[in-house]
Amino acid sequence: MSGSDTARAADRMPHHRLRVLRGGDDAGPDVPAVERAVSELLLALGKDPGSDHLVETPRRVAQSYLELLTPPQFDLTTFPNDEAYDELVLAKQLPVQSLCEHHLLPFHGIAHIGYLPGNRILGLSKLARVLELFARDLQVQERLTKQVADWLQEHLAPRGVGVVIEAEHLCMSLRGVRATGARTVTSALHGLLRDDARSRQEFFALTGSGS
């Protein structure tokens, strides 16, 4: 059943939950292999992984990557839009952090996620959960922004979806140009939030992102 078929079937349900976990061919981190790789990296950097200060570093690094790259499963809870609410629902300043796939350094910031309800409304905490679903991966900010918007459009079937992410990339602030404090802003829009000028303007005004 496609996402749109799932959404149409959910329209008939008083309370709908979809168990969510990230799919694909990714088998997840091989923790012992990560530990060995970190030990080899330390050696290549001229460090002694057997020293008192570094002996636990491979284990700690492996556990850190396991945490950063493994999103928790969750139930996407939706409810019937009994009141026919047709205005924007917006969650602002959701914290977001991910790993740049080019340098394996973090980027972090805030996200604003909004939608115009159709027949279903969403449990508000689930907007943050969907963000986390895709952020806990090796990412680029542009793809992360689009993945969140596309996923919500497919599974919730709203009249419009908007996602804005503002983030600082450590690969830019700690190395290279060292532009500390510089933030990158990306957006992805669907439906009325993309096609209707007034709805689009309202979304960007409420997120403080300009038009």
Phi and psi in degrees as GROMACS dihedral restraints (atoms count N, CA, C in turn):
[ dihedral_restraints ]
;  ai    aj    ak    al  type     phi  dphi    fc
    3     4     5     6     1   -73.8    20    10
    4     5     6     7     1   170.1    20    10
    6     7     8     9     1   -61.9    20    10
    7     8     9    10     1   -39.8    20    10
    9    10    11    12     1   -67.8    20    10
   10    11    12    13     1   -37.3    20    10
   12    13    14    15     1   -64.7    20    10
   13    14    15    16     1   -40.2    20    10
   15    16    17    18     1   -61.2    20    10
   16    17    18    19     1   -43.3    20    10
   18    19    20    21     1   -63.8    20    10
   19    20    21    22     1   -41.2    20    10
   21    22    23    24     1   -65.7    20    10
   22    23    24    25     1   -39.7    20    10
   24    25    26    27     1   -65.1    20    10
   25    26    27    28     1   -37.5    20    10
   27    28    29    30     1   -66.6    20    10
   28    29    30    31     1   -26.0    20    10
   30    31    32    33     1   -57.6    20    10
   31    32    33    34     1   -26.7    20    10
   33    34    35    36     1   -89.8    20    10
   34    35    36    37     1    -2.0    20    10
   36    37    38    39     1  -101.9    20    10
   37    38    39    40     1   136.1    20    10
   39    40    41    42     1   -66.9    20    10
   40    41    42    43     1   -27.1    20    10
   42    43    44    45     1  -152.0    20    10
   43    44    45    46     1   122.5    20    10
   45    46    47    48     1  -126.7    20    10
   46    47    48    49     1   132.7    20    10
   48    49    50    51     1  -125.8    20    10
   49    50    51    52     1   132.5    20    10
   51    52    53    54     1  -116.9    20    10
   52    53    54    55     1   118.0    20    10
   54    55    56    57     1   -70.9    20    10
   55    56    57    58     1   124.9    20    10
   57    58    59    60     1  -117.4    20    10
   58    59    60    61     1   130.1    20    10
   60    61    62    63     1  -150.2    20    10
   61    62    63    64     1   150.2    20    10
   63    64    65    66     1   -71.3    20    10
   64    65    66    67     1   128.8    20    10
   66    67    68    69     1   -95.1    20    10
   67    68    69    70     1  -153.2    20    10
   69    70    71    72     1    96.7    20    10
   70    71    72    73     1  -172.7    20    10
   72    73    74    75     1   -90.9    20    10
   73    74    75    76     1    -1.1    20    10
   75    76    77    78     1   -68.8    20    10
   76    77    78    79     1   116.1    20    10
   78    79    80    81     1   -85.9    20    10
   79    80    81    82     1    -3.1    20    10
   81    82    83    84     1    88.7    20    10
   82    83    84    85     1   167.3    20    10
   84    85    86    87     1   -65.0    20    10
   85    86    87    88     1   140.3    20    10
   87    88    89    90     1   -91.0    20    10
   88    89    90    91     1    96.3    20    10
   90    91    92    93     1   -59.9    20    10
   91    92    93    94     1   -47.9    20    10
   93    94    95    96     1   -59.3    20    10
   94    95    96    97     1   -38.0    20    10
   96    97    98    99     1   -66.6    20    10
   97    98    99   100     1   -37.3    20    10
   99   100   101   102     1   -63.0    20    10
  100   101   102   103     1   -43.0    20    10
  102   103   104   105     1   -60.3    20    10
  103   104   105   106     1   -43.7    20    10
  105   106   107   108     1   -64.3    20    10
  106   107   108   109     1   -40.3    20    10
  108   109   110   111     1   -64.4    20    10
  109   110   111   112     1   -39.0    20    10
  111   112   113   114     1   -65.8    20    10
  112   113   114   115     1   -41.1    20    10
  114   115   116   117     1   -59.5    20    10
  115   116   117   118     1   -43.9    20    10
  117   118   119   120     1   -65.7    20    10
  118   119   120   121     1   -36.7    20    10
  120   121   122   123     1   -63.9    20    10
  121   122   123   124     1   -43.5    20    10
  123   124   125   126     1   -60.2    20    10
  124   125   126   127     1   -43.0    20    10
  126   127   128   129     1   -61.8    20    10
  127   128   129   130     1   -43.0    20    10
  129   130   131   132     1   -64.6    20    10
  130   131   132   133     1   -27.3    20    10
  132   133   134   135     1   -85.7    20    10
  133   134   135   136     1     3.0    20    10
  135   136   137   138     1    82.2    20    10
  136   137   138   139     1    20.3    20    10
  138   139   140   141     1  -106.3    20    10
  139   140   141   142     1   159.3    20    10
  141   142   143   144     1  -102.1    20    10
  142   143   144   145     1   104.8    20    10
  144   145   146   147     1   -68.1    20    10
  145   146   147   148     1    -8.6    20    10
  147   148   149   150     1   -94.0    20    10
  148   149   150   151     1     0.4    20    10
  150   151   152   153     1   -69.9    20    10
  151   152   153   154     1   160.9    20    10
  153   154   155   156     1   -56.9    20    10
  154   155   156   157     1   -36.9    20    10
  156   157   158   159     1   -81.3    20    10
  157   158   159   160     1   -21.5    20    10
  159   160   161   162     1  -113.3    20    10
  160   161   162   163     1    -5.4    20    10
  162   163   164   165     1   -61.8    20    10
  163   164   165   166     1   -30.4    20    10
  165   166   167   168     1   -96.4    20    10
  166   167   168   169     1    -1.9    20    10
  168   169   170   171     1   -61.8    20    10
  169   170   171   172     1   -44.8    20    10
  171   172   173   174     1   -57.3    20    10
  172   173   174   175     1   -41.6    20    10
  174   175   176   177     1   -65.5    20    10
  175   176   177   178     1   -43.3    20    10
  177   178   179   180     1   -64.7    20    10
  178   179   180   181     1   -42.4    20    10
  180   181   182   183     1   -64.6    20    10
  181   182   183   184     1   -42.9    20    10
  183   184   185   186     1   -60.2    20    10
  184   185   186   187     1   -44.2    20    10
  186   187   188   189     1   -66.7    20    10
  187   188   189   190     1   -34.6    20    10
  189   190   191   192     1   -63.2    20    10
  190   191   192   193     1   -45.9    20    10
  192   193   194   195     1   -66.9    20    10
  193   194   195   196     1   -35.9    20    10
  195   196   197   198     1   -59.6    20    10
  196   197   198   199     1   -42.1    20    10
  198   199   200   201     1   -67.9    20    10
  199   200   201   202     1   -42.1    20    10
  201   202   203   204     1   -73.0    20    10
  202   203   204   205     1   -23.5    20    10
  204   205   206   207     1  -110.4    20    10
  205   206   207   208     1     5.0    20    10
  207   208   209   210     1  -120.6    20    10
  208   209   210   211     1   100.7    20    10
  210   211   212   213     1   -75.9    20    10
  211   212   213   214     1   140.6    20    10
  213   214   215   216     1   -72.4    20    10
  214   215   216   217     1   146.3    20    10
  216   217   218   219     1   -72.0    20    10
  217   218   219   220     1   157.0    20    10
  219   220   221   222     1  -155.5    20    10
  220   221   222   223     1   165.9    20    10
  222   223   224   225     1   -96.6    20    10
  223   224   225   226     1   121.1    20    10
  225   226   227   228     1   -79.7    20    10
  226   227   228   229     1   101.1    20    10
  228   229   230   231     1   -94.5    20    10
  229   230   231   232     1   122.2    20    10
  231   232   233   234     1  -122.5    20    10
  232   233   234   235     1   158.3    20    10
  234   235   236   237     1  -133.7    20    10
  235   236   237   238     1   154.1    20    10
  237   238   239   240     1   -65.2    20    10
  238   239   240   241     1   140.1    20    10
  240   241   242   243     1   -83.8    20    10
  241   242   243   244     1    70.2    20    10
  243   244   245   246     1   -62.7    20    10
  244   245   246   247     1   -32.1    20    10
  246   247   248   249     1   -87.1    20    10
  247   248   249   250     1     3.0    20    10
  249   250   251   252     1    53.7    20    10
  250   251   252   253     1    41.5    20    10
  252   253   254   255     1   -63.2    20    10
  253   254   255   256     1   126.8    20    10
  255   256   257   258     1  -126.4    20    10
  256   257   258   259     1    16.3    20    10
  258   259   260   261     1  -100.9    20    10
  259   260   261   262     1   172.8    20    10
  261   262   263   264     1   -67.3    20    10
  262   263   264   265     1   134.7    20    10
  264   265   266   267     1  -108.1    20    10
  265   266   267   268     1   122.5    20    10
  267   268   269   270     1  -134.2    20    10
  268   269   270   271     1   126.1    20    10
  270   271   272   273     1  -104.7    20    10
  271   272   273   274     1   118.0    20    10
  273   274   275   276     1  -104.0    20    10
  274   275   276   277     1   152.5    20    10
  276   277   278   279     1    55.5    20    10
  277   278   279   280     1    44.3    20    10
  279   280   281   282     1   -74.8    20    10
  280   281   282   283     1   126.7    20    10
  282   283   284   285     1   -65.8    20    10
  283   284   285   286     1   138.9    20    10
  285   286   287   288     1  -137.4    20    10
  286   287   288   289     1   137.9    20    10
  288   289   290   291     1  -145.7    20    10
  289   290   291   292     1   143.8    20    10
  291   292   293   294     1  -153.3    20    10
  292   293   294   295     1  -178.1    20    10
  294   295   296   297     1  -115.0    20    10
  295   296   297   298     1   125.3    20    10
  297   298   299   300     1   -63.9    20    10
  298   299   300   301     1   125.7    20    10
  300   301   302   303     1   -75.4    20    10
  301   302   303   304     1   -10.2    20    10
  303   304   305   306     1   -88.0    20    10
  304   305   306   307     1   -31.8    20    10
  306   307   308   309     1  -127.4    20    10
  307   308   309   310     1    -3.7    20    10
  309   310   311   312     1    57.1    20    10
  310   311   312   313     1    33.1    20    10
  312   313   314   315     1  -111.0    20    10
  313   314   315   316     1   149.3    20    10
  315   316   317   318     1   -70.0    20    10
  316   317   318   319     1   153.2    20    10
  318   319   320   321     1  -126.7    20    10
  319   320   321   322     1   146.4    20    10
  321   322   323   324     1  -149.2    20    10
  322   323   324   325     1   155.4    20    10
  324   325   326   327     1   173.1    20    10
  325   326   327   328     1  -139.4    20    10
  327   328   329   330     1  -133.3    20    10
  328   329   330   331     1   155.7    20    10
  330   331   332   333     1  -128.6    20    10
  331   332   333   334     1   146.9    20    10
  333   334   335   336     1  -118.1    20    10
  334   335   336   337     1   124.9    20    10
  336   337   338   339     1  -127.9    20    10
  337   338   339   340     1   125.8    20    10
  339   340   341   342     1  -137.2    20    10
  340   341   342   343     1   158.6    20    10
  342   343   344   345     1  -151.6    20    10
  343   344   345   346     1   154.2    20    10
  345   346   347   348     1  -100.1    20    10
  346   347   348   349     1   113.2    20    10
  348   349   350   351     1   -62.8    20    10
  349   350   351   352     1   146.7    20    10
  351   352   353   354     1  -102.2    20    10
  352   353   354   355     1  -118.2    20    10
  354   355   356   357     1   -83.9    20    10
  355   356   357   358     1   -13.4    20    10
  357   358   359   360     1  -125.9    20    10
  358   359   360   361     1   149.4    20    10
  360   361   362   363     1  -117.0    20    10
  361   362   363   364     1   159.3    20    10
  363   364   365   366     1  -110.8    20    10
  364   365   366   367     1   141.4    20    10
  366   367   368   369     1   -58.3    20    10
  367   368   369   370     1   125.4    20    10
  369   370   371   372     1   -60.0    20    10
  370   371   372   373     1   -35.7    20    10
  372   373   374   375     1   -64.4    20    10
  373   374   375   376     1   -19.2    20    10
  375   376   377   378     1   -72.7    20    10
  376   377   378   379     1   -20.4    20    10
  378   379   380   381     1   -63.3    20    10
  379   380   381   382     1   -41.9    20    10
  381   382   383   384     1   -68.0    20    10
  382   383   384   385     1   -34.9    20    10
  384   385   386   387     1   -65.5    20    10
  385   386   387   388     1   -42.2    20    10
  387   388   389   390     1   -64.7    20    10
  388   389   390   391     1   -40.3    20    10
  390   391   392   393     1   -58.0    20    10
  391   392   393   394     1   -46.1    20    10
  393   394   395   396     1   -65.9    20    10
  394   395   396   397     1   -33.3    20    10
  396   397   398   399     1   -54.5    20    10
  397   398   399   400     1   -41.3    20    10
  399   400   401   402     1   -97.3    20    10
  400   401   402   403     1   -22.1    20    10
  402   403   404   405     1   -73.0    20    10
  403   404   405   406     1   -30.2    20    10
  405   406   407   408     1   -81.7    20    10
  406   407   408   409     1    73.0    20    10
  408   409   410   411     1  -165.6    20    10
  409   410   411   412     1   170.7    20    10
  411   412   413   414     1   -76.8    20    10
  412   413   414   415     1   122.4    20    10
  414   415   416   417     1  -138.5    20    10
  415   416   417   418     1   164.2    20    10
  417   418   419   420     1  -119.5    20    10
  418   419   420   421     1   149.2    20    10
  420   421   422   423     1   -63.8    20    10
  421   422   423   424     1   -36.8    20    10
  423   424   425   426     1   -61.5    20    10
  424   425   426   427     1   -45.2    20    10
  426   427   428   429     1   -67.8    20    10
  427   428   429   430     1   -41.2    20    10
  429   430   431   432     1   -57.4    20    10
  430   431   432   433     1   -46.2    20    10
  432   433   434   435     1   -59.6    20    10
  433   434   435   436     1   -46.2    20    10
  435   436   437   438     1   -69.4    20    10
  436   437   438   439     1   -37.7    20    10
  438   439   440   441     1   -61.3    20    10
  439   440   441   442     1   -43.0    20    10
  441   442   443   444     1   -63.4    20    10
  442   443   444   445     1   -46.6    20    10
  444   445   446   447     1   -64.8    20    10
  445   446   447   448     1   -44.5    20    10
  447   448   449   450     1   -62.7    20    10
  448   449   450   451     1   -41.8    20    10
  450   451   452   453     1   -63.7    20    10
  451   452   453   454     1   -45.0    20    10
  453   454   455   456     1   -65.6    20    10
  454   455   456   457     1   -39.8    20    10
  456   457   458   459     1   -62.6    20    10
  457   458   459   460     1   -40.7    20    10
  459   460   461   462     1   -72.1    20    10
  460   461   462   463     1   -42.1    20    10
  462   463   464   465     1   -93.2    20    10
  463   464   465   466     1   -23.6    20    10
  465   466   467   468     1  -101.1    20    10
  466   467   468   469     1   -24.4    20    10
  468   469   470   471     1    53.1    20    10
  469   470   471   472     1    52.3    20    10
  471   472   473   474     1   -80.5    20    10
  472   473   474   475     1   176.2    20    10
  474   475   476   477     1   -80.9    20    10
  475   476   477   478     1   -12.9    20    10
  477   478   479   480     1  -172.6    20    10
  478   479   480   481     1   152.4    20    10
  480   481   482   483     1  -138.2    20    10
  481   482   483   484     1   139.8    20    10
  483   484   485   486     1  -137.1    20    10
  484   485   486   487     1   136.9    20    10
  486   487   488   489     1  -134.2    20    10
  487   488   489   490     1   129.5    20    10
  489   490   491   492     1  -126.6    20    10
  490   491   492   493     1   131.1    20    10
  492   493   494   495     1  -122.7    20    10
  493   494   495   496     1   131.5    20    10
  495   496   497   498     1  -119.4    20    10
  496   497   498   499     1   120.6    20    10
  498   499   500   501     1  -144.3    20    10
  499   500   501   502     1   150.0    20    10
  501   502   503   504     1  -100.8    20    10
  502   503   504   505     1   132.6    20    10
  504   505   506   507     1  -105.4    20    10
  505   506   507   508     1   120.1    20    10
  507   508   509   510     1   -65.9    20    10
  508   509   510   511     1   -25.2    20    10
  510   511   512   513     1   -67.4    20    10
  511   512   513   514     1   -14.7    20    10
  513   514   515   516     1  -103.2    20    10
  514   515   516   517     1   -32.0    20    10
  516   517   518   519     1   -92.2    20    10
  517   518   519   520     1   -25.0    20    10
  519   520   521   522     1  -100.6    20    10
  520   521   522   523     1   -15.5    20    10
  522   523   524   525     1  -142.4    20    10
  523   524   525   526     1   179.1    20    10
  525   526   527   528     1    59.5    20    10
  526   527   528   529     1  -120.0    20    10
  528   529   530   531     1   -73.8    20    10
  529   530   531   532     1   -15.1    20    10
  531   532   533   534     1    51.2    20    10
  532   533   534   535     1    51.4    20    10
  534   535   536   537     1   -87.0    20    10
  535   536   537   538     1    73.2    20    10
  537   538   539   540     1   -60.3    20    10
  538   539   540   541     1   130.5    20    10
  540   541   542   543     1    89.6    20    10
  541   542   543   544     1   -11.3    20    10
  543   544   545   546     1   -67.2    20    10
  544   545   546   547     1   136.8    20    10
  546   547   548   549     1  -121.4    20    10
  547   548   549   550     1   139.9    20    10
  549   550   551   552     1  -101.5    20    10
  550   551   552   553     1   133.5    20    10
  552   553   554   555     1  -116.3    20    10
  553   554   555   556     1   127.9    20    10
  555   556   557   558     1  -129.7    20    10
  556   557   558   559     1   153.8    20    10
  558   559   560   561     1  -142.7    20    10
  559   560   561   562     1   154.0    20    10
  561   562   563   564     1  -144.1    20    10
  562   563   564   565     1   131.9    20    10
  564   565   566   567     1  -131.1    20    10
  565   566   567   568     1   147.8    20    10
  567   568   569   570     1  -135.2    20    10
  568   569   570   571     1   158.0    20    10
  570   571   572   573     1    62.1    20    10
  571   572   573   574     1  -138.3    20    10
  573   574   575   576     1   -64.8    20    10
  574   575   576   577     1   -28.1    20    10
  576   577   578   579     1   -71.2    20    10
  577   578   579   580     1   -14.9    20    10
  579   580   581   582     1   -99.4    20    10
  580   581   582   583     1   -40.5    20    10
  582   583   584   585     1   -94.4    20    10
  583   584   585   586     1   -26.2    20    10
  585   586   587   588     1   -98.5    20    10
  586   587   588   589     1   119.7    20    10
  588   589   590   591     1   -61.6    20    10
  589   590   591   592     1   -40.6    20    10
  591   592   593   594     1   -68.6    20    10
  592   593   594   595     1   -42.2    20    10
  594   595   596   597     1   -65.2    20    10
  595   596   597   598     1   -41.1    20    10
  597   598   599   600     1   -61.8    20    10
  598   599   600   601     1   -45.7    20    10
  600   601   602   603     1   -62.7    20    10
  601   602   603   604     1   -42.3    20    10
  603   604   605   606     1   -61.3    20    10
  604   605   606   607     1   -43.6    20    10
  606   607   608   609     1   -60.6    20    10
  607   608   609   610     1   -50.1    20    10
  609   610   611   612     1   -68.2    20    10
  610   611   612   613     1   -32.8    20    10
  612   613   614   615     1   -66.2    20    10
  613   614   615   616     1   -43.1    20    10
  615   616   617   618     1   -70.1    20    10
  616   617   618   619     1   -30.0    20    10
  618   619   620   621     1   -83.8    20    10
  619   620   621   622     1    -9.9    20    10
  621   622   623   624     1    72.3    20    10
  622   623   624   625     1    25.4    20    10
  624   625   626   627     1  -102.1    20    10
  625   626   627   628     1     1.4    20    10
  627   628   629   630     1    79.0    20    10
  628   629   630   631     1   179.8    20    10
